[in-house]
């Protein structure tokens, strides 16, 4: 066995082994607006469904639905924030600021809207979040298109 | 590299520590899988599903309908939680020995 080990190490000196990554942070390089868009749409849908609930009837099923909808809204607003932060911190680089001078503000406003959607139940705010995410999606597409040229 | 009959690899990164440490040299082979498919618990070298040139060292955590869930021993790595289930064709070979 030792002979085999010596033989293989000698072989490595002539022809180095391939690297195999057991890495903690391999950048996958996959950046997409879709998860943030879906999360923002879910928030809007939950707001719509909560608004449609009949609060005159506070029976158990209605209360149960209400709690579940609020939970889902909360979770997806958080998910949306996380997905946006990944794009902001990992995909966009300082050179993108030349293309999009309002880049930081767009992300700041969008992530703040995630929090605002957690705090309240307002269709207008939910729509604003969807619009903000769509705007960032456009920036992402434009930046990717430029990188491919 | 589609399959490796007998390949030499050097570990980069810590997601499989302490079983596999950075700099350790491994022999990987697809031969064991000629006589039976990969099994849960096997340590395998696989091609990243979205980055074909990137080879990863992971452990098979689950198998369903010929799709494999691969996870690092340390749950802070990039694995099936990030890139989803993998096909058998992505598996380059099974860990056989260190040298």
HADDOCK unambig.tbl for C-alpha pairs under 7 A between the chains (distance, minus, plus):
assign (segid A and resid 5 and name CA) (segid B and resid 99 and name CA) 4.88 0.50 0.50
assign (segid A and resid 17 and name CA) (segid B and resid 8 and name CA) 4.95 0.50 0.50
assign (segid A and resid 17 and name CA) (segid B and resid 9 and name CA) 4.73 0.50 0.50
assign (segid A and resid 17 and name CA) (segid B and resid 10 and name CA) 5.95 0.50 0.50
assign (segid A and resid 18 and name CA) (segid B and resid 8 and name CA) 6.48 0.50 0.50
assign (segid A and resid 18 and name CA) (segid B and resid 9 and name CA) 4.73 0.50 0.50
assign (segid A and resid 18 and name CA) (segid B and resid 10 and name CA) 6.15 0.50 0.50
assign (segid A and resid 19 and name CA) (segid B and resid 9 and name CA) 5.59 0.50 0.50
assign (segid A and resid 19 and name CA) (segid B and resid 10 and name CA) 5.00 0.50 0.50
assign (segid A and resid 19 and name CA) (segid B and resid 11 and name CA) 6.10 0.50 0.50
assign (segid A and resid 19 and name CA) (segid B and resid 12 and name CA) 6.45 0.50 0.50
assign (segid A and resid 20 and name CA) (segid B and resid 9 and name CA) 6.10 0.50 0.50
assign (segid A and resid 20 and name CA) (segid B and resid 10 and name CA) 6.00 0.50 0.50
assign (segid A and resid 20 and name CA) (segid B and resid 11 and name CA) 5.24 0.50 0.50
assign (segid A and resid 20 and name CA) (segid B and resid 12 and name CA) 5.99 0.50 0.50
assign (segid A and resid 20 and name CA) (segid B and resid 55 and name CA) 5.07 0.50 0.50
assign (segid A and resid 20 and name CA) (segid B and resid 56 and name CA) 5.24 0.50 0.50
assign (segid A and resid 20 and name CA) (segid B and resid 57 and name CA) 6.01 0.50 0.50
assign (segid A and resid 21 and name CA) (segid B and resid 11 and name CA) 6.07 0.50 0.50
assign (segid A and resid 21 and name CA) (segid B and resid 12 and name CA) 4.84 0.50 0.50
assign (segid A and resid 21 and name CA) (segid B and resid 13 and name CA) 5.97 0.50 0.50
assign (segid A and resid 21 and name CA) (segid B and resid 55 and name CA) 6.01 0.50 0.50
assign (segid A and resid 21 and name CA) (segid B and resid 56 and name CA) 4.53 0.50 0.50
assign (segid A and resid 21 and name CA) (segid B and resid 57 and name CA) 5.78 0.50 0.50
assign (segid A and resid 22 and name CA) (segid B and resid 11 and name CA) 6.64 0.50 0.50
assign (segid A and resid 22 and name CA) (segid B and resid 12 and name CA) 5.85 0.50 0.50
assign (segid A and resid 22 and name CA) (segid B and resid 13 and name CA) 4.85 0.50 0.50
assign (segid A and resid 22 and name CA) (segid B and resid 14 and name CA) 5.74 0.50 0.50
assign (segid A and resid 22 and name CA) (segid B and resid 15 and name CA) 4.90 0.50 0.50
assign (segid A and resid 22 and name CA) (segid B and resid 16 and name CA) 5.77 0.50 0.50
assign (segid A and resid 22 and name CA) (segid B and resid 56 and name CA) 5.79 0.50 0.50
assign (segid A and resid 22 and name CA) (segid B and resid 57 and name CA) 5.05 0.50 0.50
assign (segid A and resid 22 and name CA) (segid B and resid 58 and name CA) 6.85 0.50 0.50
assign (segid A and resid 23 and name CA) (segid B and resid 12 and name CA) 6.47 0.50 0.50
assign (segid A and resid 23 and name CA) (segid B and resid 13 and name CA) 4.13 0.50 0.50
assign (segid A and resid 23 and name CA) (segid B and resid 14 and name CA) 5.64 0.50 0.50
assign (segid A and resid 23 and name CA) (segid B and resid 15 and name CA) 5.28 0.50 0.50
assign (segid A and resid 23 and name CA) (segid B and resid 77 and name CA) 5.94 0.50 0.50
assign (segid A and resid 24 and name CA) (segid B and resid 13 and name CA) 6.47 0.50 0.50
assign (segid A and resid 24 and name CA) (segid B and resid 14 and name CA) 6.27 0.50 0.50
assign (segid A and resid 24 and name CA) (segid B and resid 15 and name CA) 5.27 0.50 0.50
assign (segid A and resid 24 and name CA) (segid B and resid 76 and name CA) 5.64 0.50 0.50
assign (segid A and resid 24 and name CA) (segid B and resid 77 and name CA) 3.95 0.50 0.50
assign (segid A and resid 24 and name CA) (segid B and resid 78 and name CA) 6.40 0.50 0.50
assign (segid A and resid 25 and name CA) (segid B and resid 77 and name CA) 5.88 0.50 0.50
assign (segid A and resid 25 and name CA) (segid B and resid 78 and name CA) 6.38 0.50 0.50
assign (segid A and resid 26 and name CA) (segid B and resid 78 and name CA) 6.21 0.50 0.50
